[in-house]
Amino acid sequence: MAAVAGVAVLASAACGDDAAAKPADCTSVTGGRATLVARNLAFDEDCFSVDAGTTVRFRIELRDGPVKHNLAISGLPDGAGKAETPLEAGPKTQTLQVRFSERGRYPFVFDLHANMKGAIHVE
């Protein structure tokens, strides 16, 4: 069963520390789609890079059985604050769609486990 958070958020301002450089091993988002797997209380990716003006559909695969997870992307402008999926136990697949219209760094996190975090670098 798939949970869909059809949140079309227009991310039009940079967030976070602009001085934070994109890591060399950052996963490039192509075709507007990215997958993030939550397993063993960790995400399989901690960095994505995307071109400004791209709408990204994130597929979040929750594989930790009865453990609840979500994805929250913060620092979004225009009063949106953050885009997030609901907190749900796996196994389950969620989706979250976000448009990144300007360059910047947008942090993402699982709300209950601080170690499950990363950033989306918009170039």
N, C-alpha and C positions, 0 to 999 in steps of 0.2 A: 504494500500500500504506500502510496507516495503522498506526502504532505506538500502542498504548494503554497508558498508565500509569494504571491504575484505582486510584490511591491516594486513598482517602477519609481525608483527614487532618482532624482536628478542631482547628481553629485557635482556641484559646479564651483566648489571652492576647495582650496588645498587645506589639509588638516594636519595636525601633528607637527612634528619638528621637520621643517623643510630641509634642514641640514642632514637629516638621516639619509645616508646613501643607500641605494638599492644594492643588495648583496649580489655577487656574481652568479650565484646558483639559483636566482629567482626564476620561478616557472613562468614562461611567457604564455599569456592567454591568446589563443588564436581561434578565429571563428566565433568569438563571443561566448565560448563555453569553457567552464573550468569545473573540475571535480575535486572535492575535498572529502577525505575519508577520516572518520572518527573511530579509532580502534585502540584498545589498551590505554584508554584515557589520554590519547594524544591525537593530534591531527597529523596526517601524512605530509602536509605541506605547510610551510610557515611564511611563504613569500610568493606573491604573484605580481607580474608586471603586465600592464595593459596600456594601449594607446588611448590618449584623451579622445573623448567623443564616442567611445565604445560602450555598448550595453552588454553586460556580462550576465549570463545565466549560470549561477553556481548550482551544482548538483552536490548535495551533502549526503554522504552515505554513512548512516549511523550503524556501526557494527558491534557495539559493546553490549549486546543483549539487553538486560534490564536497566542498564545505566542510561540516564537521561542526558541528552546533549542538545545544543542548538548552535547556530552561527549568528553572531551579531557584528555588524560592520558599523563603526562609529565615526563621528566627526563629520557627518553629512550636513550640508548647509540648508538654508531656507527653512529652518524650523523643524526639519525632519529628524535631526539628531542622530538616529541610528536606524538601520534596516536590520530586521532579524527574523529568524524562523522561530517557531514555537519550541519550547522545551519538551522533547519527546524521547521515549525509550526506543531502542532499536530491537531487532533490526528494522530499519525503515530508511526510506530515501526522501529527502526534502529538496526543494528548490527555492532559490532566492534570486530575483533579477534586479540588478542595479545598473544605472547609467552613470558613467564617470565622464563628465564633460570637460573638466579642467585638470591640469597637472596637480599632483600632490601625493601625499602618503595617507592612506586610510587604514587604521588598525582594525583587525578583526580578532574576536575572542569567543570562547565558549563561556557563557556567563558564570558557571559554577566552578570551573577549574581554571585558575589563573595561568597555569602552565600551557594551556591549549590556546595559543595566540599566534598572531602573525601580522603581516601588513600587505596591503595592495598598493603598489607603486604605479601611479598613473603618469605617463610620460607624454 
